[in-house]
């Protein structure tokens, strides 16, 4: 036979022979994508042990990543919160707290390749109620929460390590079908997990707590409360003094009962005007304490019960209304959604007014919620002009006028949130209650109508902790005669962090030759002082009659 008949060797005749172990991974029952990748790796020239090591490392990396994604999480309880913690693969690292539906808060707590994600899934209702009812428990709860965090992180670490290692071993067993190589893959996974933990620990940045990044509705927080570290410092100071603040209210009440210029009789209707609680849980303790000691017959709230108007915060926060045991009249503020109004209405003692008139505690009350909803600052609605703010007042003015005409008498109290909404009501009734500005103010709109703007009963929420002098809790107790005429009111101020004093200023409405109003102050040491105002400085306030035609008392 000629040379042309000699068979030509195949091009890969000099390739490295494939071992039986390596043939195993190319059999038809191995995953297709795995066969292709392993085939490419085997085509790389080099020592067999190096190729095996590289292959084991890559399988360990993929397996560990899958394991963390699927099983690197833990359901835990931290204080009153039910949370899910997760350790996720990440190139940038860091930590994130997700608070559905409000958004998320992220900090660059450490560098990669592991990211810590915490999600708030719910609240322990009984424990939350105990904290709200007894602020003295906050310090104890803080200590317990620190232990809860440490325990939760330990649990997450164990589960993450177990899930990552299991994922790597299972993928190695599927790819290699060899005990030795699977064990090498497991060893590689241990190295990866240990190295990731070491990088996180070495790059830990405690200062990142003061530089959070906000997402969703929580992007409003920096403008509202300022630097996170200063808020925490102020709150720690405030928390330790809260009990002494509330204790002094009993001493204030005792001193007020001796004032000579006004003595409420048993038939007097006492109403507490509150506004702008802004989710401050301590506000309920202050309202409850003052309400009990002043024996109020009802609470009138002119809005901004919450900050963002979400159903989650509304359902939790508004549930405290029932504990007050007196009628709670509520109108929506510009931070309150219809979800908030519905949550308030579920309380048996709640009365929600929305362009309506009701009889409450012997008084005829009309009210309308804000015409705006502005928790999201990006909408631009929060900068709307007075014409927009007055829309709710325009609608309520028509409702009140119709009621007055049909019943041949004036309503006793009208409630709006924004002071700008009061202008259309100035000839519809004797008294308008408002809030929104966080600044207490009383003014006569004309000879027929008095406007009382309340400060923030929630100390402006978290915003009140910003700055050197945190906001005070402010509320007013109104005294009405049986015919609905306002006779006097007590402006009550519970000072914020670092001050711990309670101040009460009594004002008489429409009393000729009245004894000057007095200020009662109680300090943490227990000292109570009664200071009369200077003579002839008593404010001249209209004294409205049930018919809506008040008389104006001349200056003494």
C-alpha positions in Angstrom: 0.0 0.0 0.0 1.2 3.5 -0.8 1.9 6.3 1.6 -1.5 7.9 0.7 -3.2 5.0 2.5 -1.6 5.6 5.8 -4.2 7.0 8.3 -3.5 10.6 9.6 -3.4 10.9 13.4 -6.1 13.1 14.9 -5.1 16.7 15.7 -5.5 16.1 19.5 -3.5 12.8 19.6 -0.9 14.5 21.8 -3.5 15.9 24.3 -3.2 14.8 27.8 -5.2 11.6 28.4 -8.4 12.1 30.3 -8.6 10.1 33.6 -11.6 8.1 34.6 -12.3 10.7 37.3 -12.4 13.5 34.8 -14.6 11.4 32.5 -17.2 11.2 35.2 -18.0 14.8 35.1 -18.7 14.8 31.3 -21.3 12.0 31.3 -24.7 12.8 29.9 -26.4 13.0 33.3 -24.2 15.9 34.5 -25.7 19.4 34.1 -25.1 20.7 30.6 -23.8 24.1 31.7 -21.5 22.3 34.2 -20.1 20.0 31.4 -19.2 22.9 29.2 -17.5 24.9 31.9 -15.5 21.9 33.2 -14.5 21.1 29.7 -13.1 24.6 29.2 -11.2 24.3 32.5 -9.6 21.0 31.5 -8.4 22.5 28.3 -6.2 24.9 30.3 -2.7 23.5 30.3 -0.9 23.2 33.6 -0.3 20.8 36.4 -3.3 18.6 37.3 -3.3 19.8 41.0 -3.5 23.4 39.9 -6.4 22.8 37.6 -8.1 20.8 40.3 -7.6 23.6 42.8 -8.9 26.3 40.5 -11.9 24.2 39.6 -12.6 23.5 43.3 -12.3 27.2 44.2 -14.7 28.3 41.5 -17.2 25.6 42.5 -16.8 26.7 46.1 -17.4 30.3 45.2 -20.6 29.5 43.3 -21.9 27.1 45.9 -21.2 29.4 48.8 -23.0 32.3 47.0 -26.0 30.1 46.2 -26.0 28.8 49.8 -26.0 32.4 51.3 -28.7 33.5 48.9 -31.0 30.6 49.8 -30.3 29.9 53.5 -28.2 32.8 54.9 -31.1 34.4 56.8 -32.7 34.2 60.3 -36.0 35.3 61.8 -35.3 37.1 65.1 -36.8 39.4 67.7 -34.9 42.6 68.6 -36.7 44.4 71.4 -40.4 44.8 70.2 -39.4 44.3 66.6 -39.9 41.1 64.6 -37.1 41.1 62.0 -35.5 39.1 59.3 -31.7 39.3 59.0 -29.8 38.2 55.9 -26.2 37.9 54.9 -26.0 38.5 51.2 -23.0 38.3 48.8 -21.9 41.9 47.8 -18.9 43.6 46.2 -19.5 46.8 48.2 -20.5 45.4 51.6 -22.4 47.7 54.0 -25.6 47.2 55.9 -29.2 48.1 55.2 -32.3 48.4 57.4 -35.5 48.0 55.4 -38.7 49.4 56.9 -41.7 48.5 54.7 -43.5 50.5 53.4 -41.5 53.6 54.3 -38.2 52.7 52.6 -34.7 51.8 53.8 -31.7 53.2 55.6 -28.2 52.2 54.4 -24.8 52.7 56.0 -21.3 51.8 54.8 -20.6 49.8 58.0 -17.9 47.6 56.4 -16.4 46.6 53.0 -17.4 43.5 51.0 -17.9 40.8 50.2 -20.9 40.3 52.6 -23.8 42.7 53.0 -26.0 42.7 56.1 -29.7 43.3 55.4 -32.3 43.7 58.2 -36.0 43.9 57.5 -38.7 44.9 60.0 -41.6 42.5 59.5 -43.7 43.5 62.5 -44.0 44.6 66.1 -44.7 42.7 69.3 -47.9 44.5 70.2 -48.0 43.8 73.9 -44.4 44.8 74.4 -44.8 48.0 72.4 -47.9 49.0 74.4 -45.9 48.4 77.7 -43.1 50.7 76.4 -45.6 53.4 75.4 -47.5 53.1 78.7 -44.4 53.2 80.9 -41.6 55.4 79.5 -39.4 54.3 82.5 -39.1 50.9 80.8 -37.2 52.5 77.8 -33.9 52.4 79.6 -34.3 48.7 80.6 -35.6 47.9 77.1 -32.5 49.5 75.6 -30.2 47.3 77.6 -32.2 44.2 76.6 -32.2 45.2 73.0 -28.4 45.4 72.9 -28.3 41.7 74.0 -31.0 40.8 71.4 -28.9 42.4 68.6 -25.8 40.4 69.7 -27.7 37.2 69.9 -29.4 37.8 66.6 -26.1 38.5 64.8 -24.6 35.3 66.3 -27.6 33.3 65.1 -27.3 34.8 61.6 -23.5 34.1 61.5 -24.0 30.4 62.3 -26.7 30.0 59.7 -24.8 31.9 57.0 -21.7 29.8 57.6 -23.7 26.6 57.5 -25.7 27.6 54.4 -22.6 28.7 52.5 -20.6 25.6 53.4 -23.6 23.3 52.6 -24.1 25.0 49.2 -20.4 24.5 48.3 -20.3 20.9 49.4 -23.5 19.9 47.5 -22.3 21.6 44.3 -18.9 20.0 44.6 -20.5 16.6 45.1 -22.6 17.1 42.0 -19.7 18.3 39.9 -16.9 15.9 41.0 -18.7 12.9 42.3 -15.5 12.3 44.2 -15.1 12.4 48.0 -11.6 13.8 47.9 -12.4 16.7 45.5 -15.7 17.4 47.3 -13.7 17.8 50.5 -11.3 20.1 48.8 -14.2 22.2 47.7 -15.6 22.3 51.2 -12.2 23.5 52.5 -12.2 26.2 49.9 -15.6 27.3 51.1 -14.3 27.6 54.7 -11.5 29.7 53.5 -13.9 32.0 51.5 -16.3 32.4 54.5 -13.4 33.0 57.0 -11.8 35.5 54.6 -15.1 37.4 54.1 -15.7 37.6 57.8 -12.1 38.8 58.4 -12.5 41.6 55.7 -15.7 42.7 57.3 -14.2 42.9 60.8 -11.1 44.6 59.6 -13.0 47.3 57.7 -15.7 47.9 60.3 -16.5 51.6 60.4 -18.5 52.7 63.5 -18.6 56.3 62.3 -20.9 55.2 59.4 -23.8 55.4 61.8 -23.7 59.2 61.6 -23.8 59.1 57.8 -26.8 57.1 56.8 -28.4 57.1 53.3 -32.2 57.2 53.1 -34.4 55.6 50.5 -38.1 55.9 49.8 -40.2 58.1 52.0 -37.4 58.0 54.6 -35.5 60.4 52.4 -37.4 63.1 54.3 -35.7 62.2 57.6 -32.5 64.3 57.2 -34.5 67.4 56.7 -36.7 66.6 59.7 -34.3 65.4 62.4 -30.8 66.4 61.4 -27.7 64.4 62.4 -28.4 60.9 63.7 -25.7 61.0 66.4 -27.0 64.3 67.9 -30.6 62.9 67.9 -29.4 59.8 69.8 -27.5 61.9 72.4 -30.4 64.2 73.0 -32.9 61.4 73.3 -30.7 59.6 75.9 -30.8 62.7 78.0 -34.5 63.2 77.5 -35.4 59.6 78.3 -33.8 59.7 81.8 -35.8 62.8 82.8 -39.2 61.9 81.5 -40.5 60.3 84.7 -39.7 63.3 86.8 -41.4 65.6 84.2 -44.7 63.7 84.5 -44.5 63.4 88.2 -44.5 67.1 88.5 -47.9 67.4 86.8 -49.7 66.4 90.0 -47.9 69.3 91.8 -48.9 71.7 89.1 -52.5 70.6 89.3 -52.5 71.2 93.1 -51.1 74.7 92.6 -53.6 75.5 89.9 -56.5 74.5 92.1 -55.6 77.4 94.5 -55.5 80.1 91.8 -58.1 82.8 92.7 -58.9 84.0 89.2 -61.0 81.1 87.9 -62.7 78.1 89.6 -64.3 75.6 87.2 -67.6 74.3 88.7 -68.8 70.7 88.4 -70.8 71.5 85.3 -67.8 72.9 83.4 -66.9 71.1 80.2 -63.1 70.5 80.0 -61.5 69.8 76.7 -57.9 69.2 75.9 -56.7 70.6 72.6 -53.7 68.6 71.1 -52.1 68.7 67.7 -49.1 67.5 65.7 -48.2 64.4 67.7 -46.0 63.1 64.8 -45.7 59.5 66.0 -44.1 60.5 69.3 -45.1 57.5 71.6 -44.4 59.6 74.7 -47.1 62.0 73.8 -49.8 59.5 74.9 -48.3 59.3 78.3 -48.3 63.1 78.6 -51.8 63.4 77.3 -53.1 60.6 79.6 -51.4 62.0 82.7 -52.6 65.6 82.2 -56.1 64.4 81.1 -56.6 62.4 84.2 -55.3 65.1 86.6 -57.4 67.9 84.9 -60.4 65.6 84.5 -61.0 66.4 80.9 -64.2 65.4 79.2 -62.8 65.1 75.7 -59.7 65.5 73.6 -59.7 67.5 70.4 -56.9 66.7 67.9 -56.3 69.1 65.0 -54.2 66.7 63.0 -50.7 65.4 62.0 -51.0 62.3 64.2 -48.4 60.6 62.1 -45.4 61.5 59.9 -45.9 59.7 56.6 -49.5 58.6 56.8 -48.8 54.9 56.2 -51.2 52.2 57.3 -48.4 50.5 59.3 -47.7 53.5 61.6 -51.4 54.5 61.7 -52.6 51.1 63.0 -49.9 50.9 65.7 -49.9 54.5 66.8 -53.7 55.3 66.6 -54.5 52.2 68.8 -53.5 54.2 71.8 -56.5 56.4 71.6 -58.8 53.9 73.2 -56.8 54.0 76.4 -57.8 57.6 77.0 -61.4 56.6 77.9 -62.8 60.0 76.8 -64.2 61.1 73.4 -61.3 61.8 71.0 -62.3 64.1 68.2 -59.8 64.0 65.2 -59.3 65.7 61.9 -56.6 64.8 59.4 -53.5 67.0 59.1 -51.3 67.3 56.0 -49.2 64.3 57.2 -52.3 62.1 57.7 -53.7 59.9 55.0 -57.2 58.4 54.8 -55.6 55.2 56.2 -54.8 57.2 59.4 -58.4 58.5 59.6 -59.7 54.9 59.3 -57.3 53.7 61.9 -58.4 56.4 64.3 -62.1 55.6 63.6 -61.6 52.0 64.8 -61.2 53.2 68.4 -64.6 53.0 70.3 -64.1 56.5 71.7 -63.0 58.2 68.5 -64.9 60.8 66.4 -63.4 61.6 63.0 -64.7 64.8 61.4 -64.4 65.3 57.7 -66.5 68.3 56.7 -69.1 67.2 59.3 -70.7 68.4 62.6 -71.1 66.3 65.7 -72.3 66.6 69.3 -69.4 65.7 71.6 -69.3 66.0 75.4 -72.0 68.6 75.4 -70.5 70.7 72.7 -71.4 71.2 69.0 -68.2 70.5 67.0 -67.5 71.0 63.3 -64.3 69.9 61.6 -62.6 69.2 58.3 -59.3 67.5 57.4 -56.5 69.1 55.6 -56.9 69.6 51.8 -53.3 68.4 51.3 -51.3 65.3 51.9 -47.6 66.1 51.9 -45.3 63.5 53.6 -43.3 63.2 50.4 -41.4 66.4 50.1 -40.7 65.7 46.4 -44.2 66.5 45.4 -43.9 70.2 46.1 -47.3 70.3 47.7 -45.7 71.2 51.1 -44.9 74.6 49.6 -48.4 75.3 48.4 -49.8 78.7 48.9 -52.5 79.8 51.4 -55.2 79.4 48.7 -54.6 75.7 48.6 -54.5 75.4 52.4 -57.7 77.3 52.8 -59.7 74.9 50.6 -60.8 72.8 53.6 -61.9 75.9 55.4 -64.0 77.0 52.5 -65.9 73.7 52.4 -66.3 73.7 56.2 -67.6 77.2 56.2 -70.5 76.2 53.9 -71.2 73.2 56.1 -71.3 75.3 59.3 -73.4 78.0 57.7 -75.9 75.4 56.7 -76.0 73.8 60.2 -76.3 77.2 61.9 -79.2 78.2 59.6 -81.1 74.9 60.0 -80.6 74.8 63.8 -80.9 78.5 64.5 -77.7 78.5 66.6 -74.0 78.5 66.1 -71.6 75.6 66.5 -69.4 75.9 69.6 -66.0 74.8 68.1 -64.6 74.5 64.6 -61.5 72.5 63.9 -59.1 72.9 61.0 -55.4 71.9 60.6 -53.7 74.8 58.8 -54.3 78.3 60.3 -54.8 79.5 56.7 -58.0 77.4 56.6 -59.5 79.5 59.5 -60.0 82.7 57.5 -63.3 81.5 55.8 -64.7 80.5 59.2 -64.2 83.8 61.1 -67.9 84.7 61.0 -69.3 81.2 61.3 -68.7 80.5 65.0 -67.0 81.7 68.2 -63.9 79.4 68.4 -61.6 77.9 65.8 -58.9 75.3 66.8 -55.9 74.7 64.5 -52.3 73.4 64.6 -49.7 72.7 61.9 -47.2 75.5 62.8 -45.8 73.9 66.0 -46.0 77.3 67.5 -48.8 78.2 70.0 -50.7 81.4 69.2 -54.1 82.9 70.2 -55.6 85.7 68.2 -59.1 87.3 67.7 -59.9 87.1 64.0 -62.7 89.6 64.6 -65.1 90.5 67.3 -67.0 87.2 66.7 -64.3 84.6 66.4 -61.2 83.5 68.4 -58.5 81.4 66.7 -56.3 79.2 68.9 -53.3 77.6 67.3 -51.8 74.8 69.3 -48.1 73.9 69.5 -46.8 70.4 69.0 -48.2 68.0 71.6 -45.7 65.4 70.2 -42.7 67.8 70.7 -42.5 67.9 66.9 -41.8 64.1 66.8 -38.2 63.2 66.1 -37.6 66.8 64.8 -38.0 68.0 68.4 -34.8 66.3 69.4 -32.7 68.3 67.0 -30.6 71.2 68.3 -29.5 72.3 71.7 -33.0 73.0 73.0 -35.5 70.3 72.0 -39.1 71.1 71.5 -41.6 71.0 74.3 -44.8 69.1 74.6 -47.6 71.6 74.3 -51.4 71.3 74.9 -54.2 73.5 76.2 -57.1 72.7 78.5 -60.2 74.6 77.6 -63.0 75.4 80.0 -66.5 75.7 78.6 -69.8 76.7 80.3 -72.9 74.5 79.8 -74.1 76.8 77.0 -70.9 76.2 75.1 -69.2 79.5 75.9 -65.4 79.4 76.4 -64.6 80.8 79.9 -60.9 80.2 80.4 -58.0 78.0 79.2 -54.7 76.7 80.6 -51.7 76.6 78.3 -49.6 73.7 79.5 -45.9 73.2 78.4 -43.9 70.2 79.4 -40.3 71.1 78.7 -38.0 69.0 76.6 -34.6 67.4 77.2 -32.3 69.1 79.7 -35.0 71.2 81.3 -37.6 68.8 82.9 -40.1 71.4 84.1 -43.8 71.8 83.6 -45.3 75.3 83.1 -49.0 76.3 83.1 -50.4 79.7 82.1 -54.0 80.4 82.9 -56.0 82.9 80.8 -59.5 84.2 81.6 -61.8 84.9 78.6 -63.9 88.0 78.7 -63.8 88.7 82.5 -64.1 92.4 83.4 -61.5 93.5 86.0 -59.9 90.0 85.9 -57.2 89.0 88.3 -54.1 88.8 86.0 -53.3 85.4 84.6 -50.7 83.3 86.6 -47.9 81.0 85.6 -47.2 77.8 87.6 -43.8 76.1 87.2 -42.6 72.8 88.7 -39.0 71.7 88.5 -37.3 68.3 88.9 -36.4 69.1 92.5 -40.1 69.3 93.3 -40.3 73.1 93.7 -43.6 74.6 92.6 -43.9 78.4 92.1 -47.0 80.5 91.2 -46.1 83.7 89.5 -48.9 86.2 88.7 -48.6 88.2 85.5 -47.9 91.9 85.7 -51.0 94.0 86.4 -53.0 95.3 83.5 -51.3 92.8 81.1 -54.2 90.4 81.0 -55.0 89.7 77.3 -58.3 91.1 76.1 -60.1 88.0 74.6 -63.6 87.9 73.1 -66.1 86.2 75.3 -68.4 84.4 72.8 -72.0 83.5 73.5 -73.8 80.4 72.2 -75.6 82.6 69.6 -72.2 83.4 68.1 -72.4 87.1 69.0 -69.6 87.5 71.5 -69.0 90.5 73.7 -65.6 92.1 73.9 -64.3 92.9 77.3 -62.5 96.3 77.4 -59.2 96.5 79.0 -59.5 97.1 82.8 
